[in-house]
């Protein structure tokens, strides 16, 4: 984003005003967090599945959920809870 902004102003990216450089960093951080949060939730849920915690339990357990099912049920709720979807 910083390079695009510098090209639009026809200056080098190192001479970009501070407020524009900070704005580019902010936008890049928001996009990164927006895209990576559901994947982090999915990774955490997969790591904390019951079949990893107690492999030889006598209690019947439901079959483990697929990654796509977890993504739909858990990760997308992050966006729905914030009104983004």
N, C-alpha and C positions, 0 to 999 in steps of 0.2 A: 504494500500500500504506500509505503514511504517513497518508493521509486516511482510509482505512478503519479503521485502527487507532485514530486519534483519534476517529472517530465511535463506535466500539465503547466507548471509554472516556468518551464524552460530554465531550470537552475539545477545545480548538482544536488544530490541527496544530502550531502554533508552541510550545505548552506541553507537547508530548509529551516524556516522559523521554528522556534521551540514549540509553539502552540500547535503547529501543523504536525510536527513529528510526534508530539504527545497524543494528538487525535488519531493519527495512524496507528500508534501502538495500542490505543484503547480499542479501536475498532477491530484490530487483529486479535486482541485478547478476548473480546466478546464472541467473535466468530469461532475461535478455538474452543472456548468453554462450551458454547452452544452445541458444537459437534461432538466434543469428547465426553460430555457428561453422561449421555445414555450408554456409551461404551464402557465407561468406568462402573456404572451401576450394574451392567450385565456381567462384567468381569468379577465384581464383588459377589454377586448372587451365585455365579457358577463356582466360585471358590468356597462358598459357604454352604453348598448343598449338603443335605443330611447324609447322603451316601459317602461323603468324604469324612464326615465327623464320626460316625459310628458304623463301620463297615460290617460288623458281625452281630448286629442287634437281633434279638428274638422277636421284636415288635414288627408287625407288617408295615411297610412304608409304601407310599404311592410311587409310581415310577418317576425317575428324574425328568424334569422338564427340558425341552429342547431350547437351544439358545434363541431361536426365533420367537418362541412362545414367551420366554422371559423378557425379551426385548419389547414385545407388544404389551405385556402386562405390567412390567416394572419401569423400564427406562422411559417409555413414552409418557408415563404418568408425571414425570418431572416437568414436562412441557405443559401438560393439561392442567396441572396444579397451579401453574403460573399464568394460565390463560393464553398461552402461545399457540395452542392448537384447538 
